Structures are given as structure tokens and as C-alpha cells.
Amino acid sequence: MKSTPINDFKAGSDDISASNKNHSKLSSHDIYVIMPAYNESKTIKKVIGKLKEKNFNIIVIDDGSHDETYQIAKESIYNSPNESIYRHVLNRGLGAALRTGIEAAVARNAEIIVTFDADGQHDPEDIIKVSRPIMEGKADFVIGTRDFNEMPLSKKFGNEIMNVITRIFYGIHVDDSQSGLRAFNRKAAGFLDINLRGYGVSSEIIGEIKKHHLKIAEVPIQTIYTDYSMSKGTGLGVGLRILFKLIINTIKRVFL
């Protein structure tokens, strides 16, 4: 899949790069925000509302939630042609939800695809920040890097373990391998071959980007920590479970 050159961006009336006036401009309508959601009924309406205020295209993937996530999301987005929802009947994991969302965005000719967590930990303003290196042609894939110094210890240890795992198993170091706020251009999205189900998919995607020699950038983002968002994501236990699974998969590939 070939990518369309992206050199500048315009969101509403604000130019992101005033020095590139001769280049084609993109609006927020060219950015597709994909949001996997599993049992996020407490936060998803508010998160969708904030994204709608920015006029982004929104694709929600309900990954077999047992609560009211699907119904709330459906009521929140079905008043706009730029918003859609997909539903996995059974919980298939973060990897499958991301794959569904990325494929849907590519089918809609998205120029930039941004992943965004449904638990309220991300600031929608950072969507433009992670998209900027792609808009300027400096990167194919961008990670929104959280400040580990501000991260609660229970999260910090788990995320540091995953950074090490990413370096060992995929041969690349990034500062925040598990960030849920990321941006892809069309070329990068077309190369992704997602197989892992759980949180390990975040490292797998980075490995795919490296495998295809695509350009990676990292930019700092804000993280909104609440008691609810703290209960989600990659903690120490999750990191160790992912490590165990990767070791088992590596052994299988070598000996089977």
C-alpha cells in the first residue's frame, strides 16, 4: 500500500506548519482515530465527546464487552457519517481490536491513523502532536511517550519491563513501548501483520515497523492518571505474563 505524501496540517483555523504553505493541507477529517474498548462504559461517552469536538473521524471497536460499552458508544457516535462502531461478539484481545480498527481506517482511505485508549488517560490535543512528524514527512510511525517520572510505580515497573522485552525480542529500543497513543501513515498501516492478542501487541507493532525499515519518532504526551485508568493497561503482572508468552513462542519457533 503506497502512502500519500503528508507535508502540512490544518486543524480548524490553526496551521501546524506555517512554513509549508506551498504543500497540500490536511484537515482533522483526514485523521482517523481508532479506539479499542473493552468494558469502558464509565468513560467512553466522555472520551468520544472530546474527540467529536475536534472533528476527527472516529472508529470504535467494542471487543466483546460485558457491560454497556457498545450501547453507549453506539448512542454517542451514530449521529455522524464520520463515526462508526465495530463489535466483536467475543473478547478477542487488544491485538484483534487494533487490527479491526486499522483495517477499517485503511478501507476509508485514511491518511493518518491514530490509536487512542478509551479509559480517559489521553488528551485529544496530543493527537495533533503525535501526527505532526508524519505530516512533516519525518516519520511513518510515531509513539506518544509518557513521562515515566510522573507514572505511578505500579505502572512504571511494568512499562519498563516491556521496554526491555521490546529491545530483547524485537531488537529496538523505544522510551515507551506500551503507549496507547500512536500514529501511523498509510504505508506503515499497510505493512502491519498483527498476530498477538493481548498487550504484547504493542511491542509486536514496533517490531513490524522495524522489520520493514520504516521511520519511527517519539514525542512527549500528557497522561491523565485517575483511579480508573490506573486499573487498566500494563502493570508488573501483565509485563511478566507477556514475557513468559514471548519466551514460549520463541521456543516453539526454534524447536517445532
N, C-alpha and C positions, 0 to 999 in steps of 0.2 A: 504494500500500500504506500503510495507516494504522499509526501506531506506537502501542504501548501505553504509557501513562504510567509512567515509572520514577522513583520518588522515594527509594527506600531500598534497602539491600542487606544481606543476611546471608550470610556465608560461614562455615559451621560454627556456632560459637557467638559469633562476633565481629560486632557491628553496626558497619557502616561509618559510619552517621549516626545517632547515638543521639537527635538532636533531632527526627527524623522518625518517632517511634514510632506516630503515627496513620496513616501511609502504609503501603501494601502492601509487603511484603518479598519480595525475590527471593533465591534461593539460588544457589550456584555451578552448579546444574543448569540455570539459565536462561541461562548464558553458554555460547556455542558457540565453541570455539577452532578456527579453520581453519588448517591447516599445509601449505602447498605444499612439496613435497620433490622435489629432482632430484639424484640421486647423493649421498644423505646417509646411506649405510649406516654410516658411522663414528659418527654422533651420534644418529640418530633414535630408537633404542631408549631411550637415556638421557633424551632430551627428552620422549618420550611418558610415560616412567615418572614424571618430575617433575610432568607435567600430571595424570596419574591420581591422584597423591597429593592434589591439590587438588579432586578430584571435578568437574572441568569436563567438559562434553561435548567430544569431540574428533572432528574431521573431517580426515583426512589425504588429500591429493591427490598421488599419485605421478605426476609429469609426465614419463612415458616414461623413467624411469631405466634406465641400462645396468648398474648394479651390483645389490646385493641389497636395496636400499631397500624395495621393495614387499614382499618376503618377510618382512623383519624387522619392518616396520610391521604387516603382517597378523598375525604371530605375537604382537605386542605388544598389539594392541588388540581382538582378536576374542573376548575373554572378558567383554565388557560390552555391554549393549544401548545404552549411551550413547556408543559409539565406533564409527566407521565409516571405511572407506577407499575412495577412488575412484582409478581408474587411467586415465591417458591412455596409449594404446598407443604413440603417438609423442610426442616432446617438443614441446609447443605453446607453451611460454613461461610466464613468471610471470603475465601477464595472464589467460591462459586458465585456469591453475590457480586463481587467485583467483576468477575468475568461477564455476567449477565449485563451489568451496567455499562461496561466498556464496549461490549458488542452493540448494545442499543445506541450508544452515542456515536460510534463509528458509522452505523447504518443511517444515522441522521446527518452525516457529513460534518460532524463536529470538528472544528479546527483545534480547539484546546479542550481537554478533558481533565476535570479536577475531581479528586476523591475527597469526600467530606464526611466526617463522623456525625452520627445522629444524636449523640449524647449531650450536645451543647458545649463541648470543650473548645471548639474552634470559633474564631472571629471571622465573619464573612468578609471583612475588609482585607483579610490576608489572602483571599482568593486571587485578587489582582496582584498581590506581592509575589506569590508563587508562580503566577503566569508570566510575569514580566520577562524573565530570561528567555522564555520561549518566544514571546512576542518580538524580542530584540534579536532573535536568531542565535542566541548564545548557548542554548541547551535544548535537548529533546525531552528531558525528564527532570523535574525539579521536586526536591523534598523540602517541605516546610519544617525547619528544625526547631524543636522546642528547647528552652533553656533548662538544662539538667540541674542547674544550681537552684532553680525555683521549683523543681519537681519533688514531690513528697518521696521520702526514702523508699517506701514500698514499691513505688513506680520506678524510681531511679535505678535500683539494683536490677530489676527485670529488664529494663531497656538497655542497660549497659551489657548485660549478658547477651542480649540479642544482637548488639553491635559486634561483639566478639564472634558470635555464631556466624553472622553475615560475613565477617572477614575470613573466618576459617573455611566455611563451606562454599562461599561464592567468590572468594579472592578479591574482595573490595572493601575498603573502609569508608563508611559514612558516619556522620556525627549522630544521626537519629534514624536508624533503620526501620523503626516501627511507627513513625509518624503517620497519622491517617490523612493528613492534608498534603496532597501531592498533585502535580500537574504533568500531563503528557501531551505531546503533539500527536498528530495523526500517524506519523511514521512510527513513533515508539509504540503507540497502541496497537498498530498492526503487527508488530513483531512479538507481542507478549503471548506466551504459552503458559497459562496458569493451570497448575495441577493440584497444589496443596489446598486443603480445605480450611484450616484454622489460621491463627495469627502468623504462622510461619510463611504465609503467602507474601507478607510484606518484604521479607528478605528474598524470597523467590523472585519477585518482580525486579528487585535491584540486580539480582544475578542475571536475569534475562536482558536487562538494559546493558550490562557489562558485556554479556555474550555477543551482542550484536553491535558492539563498539559505538554505542550512542553516547551523546554528551549529557553528563549529569551535573546539576548545580544544586546547591543547598542555600536556602535563605532563612533567616530567623523569623519565627512567628510567635504570636501570643498564644498562651494556653489558659483557658478558663477552668480552674480546678474547683469542683464542687464535690460534696459528699457522693452525689450520684455518679458523676463522671469518674471519680476515684474508684468506684466499684467495677469499672469497665477496663478493657484494654489489657496490656501486657504487664503483669506483675512478676514477682520472682518465681512463683509456682508455674505460671504459664511459660516463662522462659525456659525453665528446666524441662518441662514436658516437650517443648518444641525441640530442644537439644537432643533429648532421648529419641524422638521420632526421626530426626535427621540422621543420627548415628545408625539407627536400624535400617533406614532406607539406603544409606551408603553401603552398609554391609550387604544388603540384598543385591545392589547393583554390581558389587565386586564378585560375589560368590555364587549368585544364582543366574 
